[in-house]
């Protein structure tokens, strides 16, 4: 039985995946305020739904009186994390990293509070300390703290050995370990949060702190969030739902959660909202059409956390209007096109971004899943005339407002 109220809440909500020395971590969390960190590399200018388990965990961590540190990997982002990947990441320019770091801070600020209070979050960049090491300095300070057999035992390394893992990527875990050591020494940060795929990299930091300082540090991992096909949600897989509204509108964000598969509703209510557990238990017992009400509550609560109450209400109102046939497009996702005259329907559907290829669009038309301006398209060979504005519907739940650029 855990003593920490935080760990009790996290366990009940399904956050806990794996922990180093859970009993000692429980003691630390129940004895007073703890400093913990979560890091991400600036490979994009927004976080996405795949990051939300870690973000919500950090939100609960702060809510229970502990201090979060968010680390943006300006240094590790220049290397590329091999975890869960079959090839190396492209190198980023300094300008890209700076832009992406600003976008990530915006994403994170939606979930945790930054400021000067005791448990307000702070953000750090590992480039601030890594840039001070020459190659010789780094080897002198840490070269004997990592053994090659231990590094080769990591799953992220083993899966890449046969397809060309570079020496650059091989160093990633050592950088991440030094991050943890640096934060431990500077902020007394004893805990690192990570996704399940980061477990090996994170444990290296625990081992380094033990070797260098003779102190105990901890790692707590969360399960990865997957889509309905069991695929990890991430931008590289092409299925990302972004946190920042410039990339995914509040309406689309709302619709993502509104369309949660029936068997994941309870799990998503626990992970992505702050709805009390006793209420979630009641909602999870709903069946059939009534379960749609639970999905609406999930969508509203998740959108409210990320985008605020006003945006959640507008998204809800738009969804209600569309699915009741009112067709209110005010808050609907929109796209501008520079087209006029007559165009083939498949070319049109690809041009507005609803499909990545004409073959995909053709299949949907043949299945009767496309409506343009309220008219079902039945012939994939047909042409349409570009109107000043039209609502395009894909399937039952995807709507797009298409506006001709003036």
Secondary structure per residue as TSV (DSSP state, phi and psi in degrees):
chain	resnum	aa	ss	phi	psi
A	1	X	-	360.0	121.6
A	2	X	-	-77.6	147.1
A	3	X	-	-91.5	-33.7
A	4	X	-	-69.3	127.3
A	5	X	H	-64.4	-33.6
A	6	X	H	-62.2	-50.7
A	7	X	H	-64.8	-34.2
A	8	X	H	-61.3	-44.7
A	9	X	H	-65.6	-44.9
A	10	X	H	-63.9	-39.8
A	11	X	H	-66.3	-44.0
A	12	X	H	-64.3	-28.9
A	13	X	T	-92.2	-1.7
A	14	X	T	84.3	20.4
A	15	X	-	-78.2	-33.7
A	16	X	E	-74.7	124.1
A	17	X	E	-112.2	-52.8
A	18	X	E	-155.1	144.6
A	19	X	E	-143.8	145.0
A	20	X	S	-87.0	126.0
A	21	X	S	49.5	63.6
A	22	X	H	-60.2	-35.7
A	23	X	H	-63.6	-44.8
A	24	X	H	-69.0	-36.3
A	25	X	H	-64.3	-41.0
A	26	X	H	-58.3	-44.1
A	27	X	H	-60.3	-45.2
A	28	X	H	-64.4	-44.6
A	29	X	H	-69.6	-27.4
A	30	X	H	-89.7	-4.4
A	31	X	H	-98.7	-11.3
A	32	X	S	158.0	-172.9
A	33	X	-	-69.7	136.0
A	34	X	-	-118.8	147.0
A	35	X	E	-100.5	127.3
A	36	X	E	-136.0	155.5
A	37	X	E	-132.6	155.9
A	38	X	E	-134.7	137.3
A	39	X	E	-123.9	153.7
A	40	X	E	-147.4	147.1
A	41	X	-	-86.9	146.6
A	42	X	-	-81.6	58.3
A	43	X	S	-85.3	-5.7
A	44	X	S	-151.1	168.8
A	45	X	S	-99.1	16.9
A	46	X	S	-158.7	149.2
A	47	X	-	-81.1	168.1
A	48	X	B	-135.0	178.2
A	49	X	G	-56.4	-30.7
A	50	X	G	-62.5	-20.5
A	51	X	G	-89.0	-9.8
A	52	X	H	-68.4	-29.3
A	53	X	H	-60.7	-43.8
A	54	X	H	-67.6	-40.1
A	55	X	H	-65.8	-43.2
A	56	X	H	-68.5	-34.7
A	57	X	H	-60.6	-44.9
A	58	X	H	-64.0	-35.1
A	59	X	H	-62.4	-45.9
A	60	X	H	-64.5	-40.1
A	61	X	H	-55.3	-46.7
A	62	X	H	-70.0	-38.9
A	63	X	H	-61.2	-30.5
A	64	X	T	-91.1	15.6
A	65	X	T	95.2	6.6
A	66	X	-	-96.4	165.4
A	67	X	E	-106.5	119.2
A	68	X	E	-91.5	141.2
A	69	X	E	-115.4	130.8
A	70	X	E	-107.8	129.4
A	71	X	E	-110.3	126.0
A	72	X	E	-103.4	125.0
A	73	X	-	-85.3	75.4
A	74	X	T	-63.0	-28.0
A	75	X	T	-87.4	-53.0
A	76	X	G	-65.2	-26.7
A	77	X	G	-65.2	-21.5
A	78	X	G	-82.0	-11.2
A	79	X	T	-99.7	-53.7
A	80	X	-	99.8	121.9
A	81	X	-	-78.6	124.4
A	82	X	-	-79.2	-7.8
A	83	X	T	-58.7	125.5
A	84	X	T	69.8	16.5
A	85	X	-	-122.7	151.1
A	86	X	S	-100.1	-8.8
A	87	X	S	-150.8	163.6
A	88	X	-	-71.6	156.0
A	89	X	-	-80.0	151.7
A	90	X	-	-68.1	147.7
A	91	X	-	-71.6	141.4
A	92	X	-	-102.3	148.3
A	93	X	-	-83.2	164.4
A	94	X	H	-59.7	-37.9
A	95	X	H	-66.4	-41.1
A	96	X	H	-63.8	-42.7
A	97	X	H	-63.9	-42.8
A	98	X	H	-62.6	-45.0
A	99	X	H	-62.6	-44.7
A	100	X	H	-66.8	-38.3
A	101	X	H	-60.5	-40.4
A	102	X	H	-64.0	-41.5
A	103	X	H	-65.8	-37.0
A	104	X	H	-68.4	-38.5
A	105	X	H	-61.8	-39.3
A	106	X	H	-61.6	-43.7
A	107	X	H	-61.6	-48.9
A	108	X	H	-65.6	-35.8
A	109	X	H	-64.2	-17.8
A	110	X	T	-72.0	-20.9
A	111	X	T	-112.5	-31.1
A	112	X	S	-131.2	157.4
A	113	X	-	-97.4	125.8
A	114	X	B	-95.2	151.0
A	115	X	S	162.5	-160.2
A	116	X	S	-108.3	-1.5
A	117	X	S	-70.2	165.2
A	118	X	T	-56.4	-40.8
A	119	X	T	-110.2	19.3
A	120	X	-	-70.1	149.1
A	121	X	B	-75.0	153.4
A	122	X	E	-126.7	157.0
A	123	X	E	-118.3	135.8
A	124	X	E	-128.0	161.5
A	125	X	E	-126.4	121.3
A	126	X	T	-68.2	-12.0
A	127	X	H	-65.8	-25.4
A	128	X	H	-62.5	-30.7
A	129	X	H	-105.2	-30.7
A	130	X	H	-68.1	-29.7
A	131	X	T	-67.2	-16.5
A	132	X	T	-84.2	-9.5
A	133	X	-	-93.1	128.3
A	134	X	-	-80.4	167.5
A	135	X	H	-58.9	-42.7
A	136	X	H	-65.1	-40.4
A	137	X	H	-62.0	-44.1
A	138	X	H	-63.7	-44.0
A	139	X	H	-64.6	-39.8
A	140	X	H	-64.8	-39.4
A	141	X	H	-79.5	-34.1
A	142	X	H	-130.8	-4.7
A	143	X	T	-58.7	-31.9
A	144	X	T	-91.6	0.1
A	145	X	T	-90.5	-10.3
A	146	X	S	-122.9	129.6
A	147	X	-	-101.4	145.8
A	148	X	H	-62.1	-44.7
A	149	X	H	-57.2	-39.4
A	150	X	H	-65.1	-41.7
A	151	X	H	-67.4	-38.0
A	152	X	H	-70.5	-19.5
A	153	X	T	-76.3	-14.1
A	154	X	S	-70.1	135.6
A	155	X	H	-59.9	-37.0
A	156	X	H	-63.3	-27.5
A	157	X	H	-84.6	-46.5
A	158	X	H	-57.9	-39.1
A	159	X	T	-74.4	-12.8
A	160	X	T	-104.0	-8.5
A	161	X	G	-63.4	-32.2
A	162	X	G	-86.2	-7.9
A	163	X	G	-128.0	31.0
A	164	X	T	91.0	45.0
A	165	X	-	-66.0	132.3
A	166	X	-	-88.5	161.9
A	167	X	H	-62.1	-32.6
A	168	X	H	-57.9	-51.8
A	169	X	H	-67.3	-32.7
A	170	X	H	-59.7	-27.3
A	171	X	T	-80.5	-8.7
A	172	X	H	-55.7	-47.3
A	173	X	H	-65.2	-29.6
A	174	X	H	-70.5	-37.7
A	175	X	H	-62.9	-44.6
A	176	X	H	-64.6	-36.8
A	177	X	H	-64.4	-41.3
A	178	X	H	-66.4	-33.6
A	179	X	H	-56.4	-49.8
A	180	X	H	-62.0	-44.3
A	181	X	H	-60.0	-44.0
A	182	X	H	-62.5	-44.7
A	183	X	H	-69.2	-33.3
A	184	X	H	-62.3	-46.9
A	185	X	H	-70.5	-37.2
A	186	X	H	-84.8	-36.9
A	187	X	H	-122.1	4.5
A	188	X	-	56.7	39.8
A	189	X	E	-80.8	113.4
A	190	X	E	-106.2	-1.6
A	191	X	E	-136.6	134.4
A	192	X	E	-117.8	132.2
A	193	X	E	-97.4	145.3
A	194	X	E	-157.7	164.5
A	195	X	E	-77.7	164.0
A	196	X	G	-57.6	-31.9
A	197	X	G	-75.8	-9.1
A	198	X	G	-102.5	6.1
A	199	X	H	-56.1	-49.0
A	200	X	H	-60.4	-47.3
A	201	X	H	-60.2	-39.7
A	202	X	H	-71.2	-39.4
A	203	X	H	-61.9	-30.5
A	204	X	H	-60.1	-33.5
A	205	X	H	-68.1	-41.7
A	206	X	H	-58.4	-44.1
A	207	X	H	-66.7	-38.1
A	208	X	H	-67.2	-41.4
A	209	X	H	-62.5	-40.1
A	210	X	H	-64.1	-41.2
A	211	X	H	-69.1	-45.5
A	212	X	H	-79.2	-38.6
A	213	X	H	-116.6	-12.3
A	214	X	-	67.0	26.6
A	215	X	-	-114.0	159.6
A	216	X	-	-98.3	129.9
A	217	X	-	-127.2	170.1
A	218	X	E	-136.1	153.8
A	219	X	E	-126.5	138.0
A	220	X	E	-130.0	119.3
A	221	X	E	-108.3	151.8
A	222	X	E	-109.9	155.7
A	223	X	-	-68.4	150.7
A	224	X	-	-75.6	145.1
A	225	X	-	-89.9	126.7
A	226	X	B	-118.5	159.9
A	227	X	-	-83.1	-174.1
A	228	X	T	-65.7	-16.8
A	229	X	T	-94.9	3.9
A	230	X	S	83.4	9.9
A	231	X	-	-88.8	139.8
A	232	X	B	-60.7	133.1
A	233	X	-	-80.9	121.0
A	234	X	-	-166.7	160.1
A	235	X	G	-66.8	-29.7
A	236	X	G	-68.6	-23.4
A	237	X	G	-86.2	-6.5
A	238	X	T	78.6	13.7
A	239	X	-	-122.0	26.4
A	240	X	-	-74.9	138.6
A	241	X	-	-111.1	114.2
A	242	X	B	-84.1	153.5
A	243	X	S	-80.0	-41.9
A	244	X	S	-75.9	134.1
A	245	X	T	-67.6	-18.7
A	246	X	T	-66.8	-22.6
A	247	X	T	-106.7	-33.5
A	248	X	S	-136.4	118.4
A	249	X	-	-66.7	156.1
A	250	X	H	-55.1	-34.7
A	251	X	H	-64.2	-46.6
A	252	X	H	-64.0	-38.0
A	253	X	H	-61.9	-46.2
A	254	X	H	-59.1	-46.2
A	255	X	H	-64.7	-32.7
A	256	X	H	-57.8	-48.4
A	257	X	H	-75.7	-31.9
A	258	X	H	-62.7	-28.8
A	259	X	T	-95.4	18.4
A	260	X	-	-57.0	132.1
A	261	X	-	-57.4	147.6
A	262	X	G	-53.5	-41.1
A	263	X	G	-76.1	-5.2
A	264	X	G	-109.7	-0.1
A	265	X	H	-60.8	-48.2
A	266	X	H	-61.7	-44.6
A	267	X	H	-60.7	-45.2
A	268	X	H	-69.1	-35.2
A	269	X	H	-61.3	-38.9
A	270	X	H	-72.9	-39.3
A	271	X	H	-82.6	-44.6
A	272	X	H	-99.5	-0.4
A	273	X	-	-131.4	172.2
A	274	X	-	-110.8	19.4
A	275	X	-	-61.1	133.2
A	276	X	-	-55.9	148.3
A	277	X	H	-63.6	-33.4
A	278	X	H	-67.7	-34.1
A	279	X	H	-69.6	-39.8
A	280	X	H	-61.9	-38.7
A	281	X	H	-59.6	-41.6
A	282	X	H	-66.0	-44.6
A	283	X	H	-63.8	-36.4
A	284	X	H	-70.3	-15.0
A	285	X	T	-87.2	-8.2
A	286	X	-	-66.8	147.1
A	287	X	-	-129.0	159.5
A	288	X	G	58.3	-135.5
A	289	X	G	-63.7	-28.3
A	290	X	G	-65.0	-25.5
A	291	X	H	-64.0	-24.2
A	292	X	H	-61.3	-31.1
A	293	X	H	-66.3	-38.6
A	294	X	H	-63.8	-37.7
A	295	X	H	-66.5	-37.4
A	296	X	H	-65.5	-40.9
A	297	X	H	-64.9	-42.5
A	298	X	H	-59.0	-49.6
A	299	X	H	-62.0	-43.7
A	300	X	H	-65.4	-46.0
A	301	X	H	-65.3	-41.9
A	302	X	H	-67.4	-40.8
A	303	X	H	-68.8	-36.1
A	304	X	H	-62.6	-39.9
A	305	X	H	-64.0	-44.4
A	306	X	H	-81.7	-31.3
A	307	X	H	-128.4	-3.7
A	308	X	-	95.1	161.2
A	309	X	H	-65.4	-40.9
A	310	X	H	-61.0	-46.1
A	311	X	H	-64.6	-37.7
A	312	X	H	-64.9	-41.3
A	313	X	H	-64.8	-42.6
A	314	X	H	-64.1	-41.0
A	315	X	H	-63.2	-43.0
A	316	X	H	-63.2	-44.1
A	317	X	H	-63.9	-40.6
A	318	X	H	-63.7	-45.4
A	319	X	H	-61.9	-43.9
A	320	X	H	-62.0	-43.5
A	321	X	H	-64.4	-43.4
A	322	X	H	-64.9	-45.2
A	323	X	H	-80.6	-9.8
A	324	X	T	-94.0	-4.0
A	325	X	T	93.2	1.6
A	326	X	-	-71.5	-30.3
A	327	X	-	71.1	27.9
A	328	X	-	-67.6	116.8
A	329	X	-	-103.8	8.7
A	330	X	T	-56.3	-44.4
A	331	X	T	-107.9	15.7
A	332	X	S	-77.8	148.3
A	333	X	-	-55.1	137.1
A	334	X	E	-128.3	155.2
A	335	X	E	-140.9	138.5
A	336	X	E	-97.6	140.3
A	337	X	E	-127.6	146.6
A	338	X	-	-103.0	72.3
A	339	X	-	-138.1	157.9
A	340	X	-	-155.7	166.2
A	341	X	S	80.2	-148.5
A	342	X	E	-106.6	140.1
A	343	X	E	-144.5	150.1
A	344	X	E	-63.1	141.9
A	345	X	H	-62.0	-36.7
A	346	X	H	-68.3	-40.7
A	347	X	H	-61.6	-39.4
A	348	X	H	-64.3	-45.9
A	349	X	H	-64.9	-35.6
A	350	X	H	-72.7	-40.1
A	351	X	H	-62.9	-33.6
A	352	X	T	-87.4	-0.4
A	353	X	T	88.2	9.7
A	354	X	S	-75.4	-24.5
A	355	X	-	-138.7	152.4
A	356	X	S	-89.8	-12.6
A	357	X	S	-150.9	158.0
A	358	X	H	-68.9	-28.1
A	359	X	H	-66.8	-38.8
A	360	X	H	-64.0	-45.1
A	361	X	H	-62.0	-41.3
A	362	X	H	-61.0	-43.8
A	363	X	H	-59.9	-41.9
A	364	X	H	-67.1	-39.1
A	365	X	H	-62.7	-44.9
A	366	X	H	-63.2	-27.7
A	367	X	T	-85.6	-0.5
A	368	X	T	76.5	25.6
A	369	X	-	-100.8	13.0
A	370	X	E	-122.9	129.7
A	371	X	E	-126.4	137.5
A	372	X	E	-124.8	121.6
A	373	X	T	54.7	39.2
A	374	X	T	82.2	-1.7
A	375	X	E	-107.6	126.3
A	376	X	E	-70.4	132.9
A	377	X	-	-92.1	121.1
A	378	X	-	-111.8	-17.9
A	379	X	-	-116.6	112.1
A	380	X	T	-69.7	-13.6
A	381	X	T	-87.6	-4.4
A	382	X	-	-73.8	163.4
A	383	X	E	-110.9	156.1
A	384	X	E	-130.5	155.9
A	385	X	E	-98.0	130.2
A	386	X	-	-67.0	118.5
A	387	X	-	-93.3	166.3
A	388	X	S	-62.3	-33.4
A	389	X	E	-155.4	140.0
A	390	X	E	-152.3	146.6
A	391	X	E	-96.9	124.7
A	392	X	E	-108.9	129.2
A	393	X	E	-114.2	130.0
A	394	X	E	-115.0	115.6
A	395	X	T	67.5	-150.3
A	396	X	T	-94.0	-18.8
A	397	X	T	-127.8	-2.7
A	398	X	E	-109.2	120.8
A	399	X	E	-123.4	143.7
A	400	X	E	-140.8	130.4
A	401	X	E	-92.9	120.2
A	402	X	E	-108.0	122.3
A	403	X	E	-119.7	130.2
A	404	X	E	-76.1	126.5
A	405	X	-	-67.8	129.5
A	406	X	-	-85.7	360.0
